[in-house]
Amino acid sequence: MSGAGSPELDVDGRGLTIVIVAGSWHDEITNGLIAGATRTLEASGADFTLVRVPGSFELPVVAKAALEEGADAVVALGVIIRGGTPHFEYVSAAATDGLTRVALDTGKPVGFGVLTLDDEQQGLDRAGLPGSKEDKGREAAEAAIATARVLQTLSSAE
């Protein structure tokens, strides 16, 4: 959702309960993502909390628990940087596939803010920090709110 072609989304979060679930690796980048999501949720009027997990691999299970406990949406934030072993591919796939499964199994939105990067600079460019080109934390929060609103519209049409 970055750059040219970004959609205009309904980011009225009033009445929504949202949980930010964030990994703990790569503090500077992760804290930037959290700040972007937090600013967006505050401005939207949503009620939200932040839960930290060890890493991106743990995001799906905690996201699922938050949604099952009544959250309307989750914003999942993490940072995975490619190294010299296949670990990157396994963790990236597990986080992505797991969060997709959580959304489908619960029928509730998961804003995807997991950065899969070749190097740290790519993360700094996307973290919403001063000088960053993008704010993926904001984008993930906006997607979670907008999708929750679409689902509400569909359920009220029945």
N, C-alpha and C positions, 0 to 999 in steps of 0.2 A: 504494500500500500504506500510505498514511498515514491517521491518524485512525481514526474509528469503522469497524469492519469489517476492520481489519488482520488478516491471517492469522497463525496460529502456524506457523512454518516450521522445518524440520530444518536447523539451522545448525551441525552437526558437520562441521567442515572437515578433520578429521584424515585425512591421506593424500592430500589434494587439493593440487594446485599451481595457484595462481591469480595472474594478472597484473592489476594495476591499471594501466589506460592512462588518463592524465589530460591534458587540454588545459592550456594555459599562460595563457589570458586570465582576467582578473578574479581576481587572486590571493587576495583574502580569501575569496571564496566557494569557489573551487576548493580552496584549502587546507583549508577546513572540510569539504568533501566527501571529500577524501583522508583527513583525520583520522577521519571517521566510518567509512569503509571499512576503514581500517587497524585501528582499535579492534575492529571486528567480526571481521575475519580473524584477528587475534591471539587474541581470545577463543575463536574456533572451533577453533583448532589447525591451521589451514591453513598451508601454506608459500606465501609470496607475495612478489612483487617489485612495484616501482613503476617505470613507464616514463612519461616526460613527452613530449608531442608539442606542436607549435606551437599547434594549435587543434582545435576539434571536428571540422572537416572531415577532419583526418588520423586521427581515431580508428579508422575502419573498417579501413584498410590495416594499421595496427600491431596492432589486435586480431586480425585474420586471421593475421598472421605469428606472433603469440604462441601462438595455438591450433594452428597447423600445426607449431610447434616443440615441442609437447607439453603445453602448459598444459591443465588440465582445464576452466578457465573464465576469463573475462575480466570485470573490472568496469570499464566505460567511464564516465568522468566528464568533464563539460564544462559550460561556461556560455556561452549565446548570449543576448545581450540585444538586444531589438528597437531598431532605429534608424529613421532617416527614409528608408531606401532598401529595396528588395526583398532586399538581401543576407541579412537575417535568415531569410526564408522559404527561400532557396536552401540556406543552410548547415544550417538545422534539418532540412530534408527530406533533404539528402545524408547527414547524420550518422545520422538515424533509419533511413532506407532502407538505408544502407550497413551499419549494425550488425545490422539484421535479416537482411540477405543473408549476412553473415559467420556468424551463428548457424545459419542454414539450410544454407549451403554446407558448414560444418565439422561440423555435428551436435553442436556444443558450445554451452554457455550463454554469453550475454553479459548481465551485469547492467547494466541501462540507468540510468545516473545522469547523463544529459545534461539540464540545466535549460534550458528555453526560456522566456524571461522578458520581460515588458513593461518592467520596470525593475529596478534593482539591489536595491531593498528586498525584492522577491519572492525573490531569490536568498539574501539574508541570512536571510530567514525560513525557508528550506529547507536551509540549509547545515550544520546541526548545531552551530552556534556557540552560545556562551552567549546565551540569550535567543531562540534560533531556535525556531520552532514544530515544525519537522520536521527529520529527518536523512536526507536522500536518499542520502548516501554509504553510510550503514549499510543502508538499504533495498536499494540496488543490490547490495551485497555479500551480504546475506542471500538475495536472489533468485538470485544466481549459485551460491551454495553449495547451496541447496535444489533448484535445477534440475539441478545436477550429480548430486545424490543420486537424484533421480527417474530420470535417464537411466541411472545405474548399476543401479538396480532393474530397469528395463526390459531392459537388456542381459543381466542375470544370469538373467532369467526365460526366456530363449530356450533 
